[in-house]
Amino acid sequence: MKKINYEKESEFLKAIAHPVRLKLIDMLLSDECCVTELTEILNLPQSTISQHLGILKKAGALYPYKSGVKTCYKVKDDKVTRIMEILK
């Protein structure tokens, strides 16, 4: 049986437990997006979107990649996918 690192998992859950971050994750599960696209879709300032993406990246939920001059994001952790399936 795998031992759970409760501290680490708690931090991960805290990182995704925000309405905007859940929306970002849900959007990124269906399609990879760049910051500018996410800003337009959610109608939030770029700085706000970037801050939320940074929190998700630090938690290991997303990973960024470059597409020309744009930074785009993908869901990195299968755990995120399973959590979103449970929520739906």
C-alpha positions in Angstrom: 0.0 0.0 0.0 1.3 3.4 -1.0 2.0 5.7 1.9 0.2 9.1 1.6 2.2 12.3 2.2 -0.7 14.2 3.9 1.2 17.5 4.0 2.0 17.4 0.2 -1.5 16.3 -0.8 -3.1 18.9 1.4 -1.1 21.6 -0.3 -2.0 20.2 -3.7 -5.7 20.3 -2.8 -5.5 23.8 -1.5 -3.9 24.9 -4.7 -6.8 23.6 -6.9 -9.5 24.6 -4.4 -10.4 28.0 -5.9 -13.3 28.7 -8.3 -11.1 30.4 -10.9 -8.5 27.6 -10.7 -11.1 24.9 -11.1 -12.4 26.7 -14.2 -8.9 26.9 -15.6 -8.3 23.2 -15.0 -11.7 22.3 -16.5 -10.9 24.4 -19.6 -7.4 23.0 -19.9 -8.6 19.4 -19.7 -10.6 19.9 -22.9 -8.0 21.9 -24.7 -4.6 23.4 -24.2 -4.7 27.2 -24.0 -2.4 30.2 -23.8 -2.7 32.9 -21.2 -4.2 35.4 -23.7 -7.0 33.0 -24.6 -7.8 32.2 -21.0 -7.9 35.9 -20.2 -10.4 36.5 -23.0 -12.6 33.5 -22.1 -12.8 34.2 -18.4 -12.8 38.0 -18.8 -10.2 38.5 -16.1 -7.0 40.5 -16.1 -3.9 38.8 -17.5 -2.1 39.3 -14.2 -4.9 37.4 -12.3 -4.9 34.5 -14.8 -1.1 34.4 -14.6 -1.1 34.3 -10.8 -3.6 31.4 -10.7 -1.7 29.5 -13.4 1.5 30.0 -11.3 -0.1 28.5 -8.2 -1.3 25.5 -10.2 2.1 25.1 -11.9 3.9 25.2 -8.5 1.5 22.6 -7.2 2.4 20.3 -10.1 -1.1 20.4 -11.6 -0.1 22.1 -14.9 3.0 22.5 -17.0 3.8 25.4 -19.3 5.3 25.2 -22.7 6.2 27.8 -25.3 4.3 28.2 -28.5 6.2 30.9 -30.4 6.2 33.9 -28.0 3.1 32.6 -26.1 3.2 30.5 -23.0 0.5 27.8 -23.1 -0.5 25.3 -20.4 -1.5 21.6 -20.2 -2.8 19.6 -17.3 0.1 17.6 -16.0 -1.2 15.4 -13.2 -3.7 12.5 -13.8 -4.9 13.1 -10.2 -6.3 16.5 -11.4 -8.3 14.7 -14.1 -9.7 12.2 -11.6 -10.7 15.0 -9.2 -12.5 16.9 -11.9 -14.4 13.7 -12.9 -15.5 13.3 -9.3 -16.7 16.9 -9.1 -18.7 16.5 -12.3 
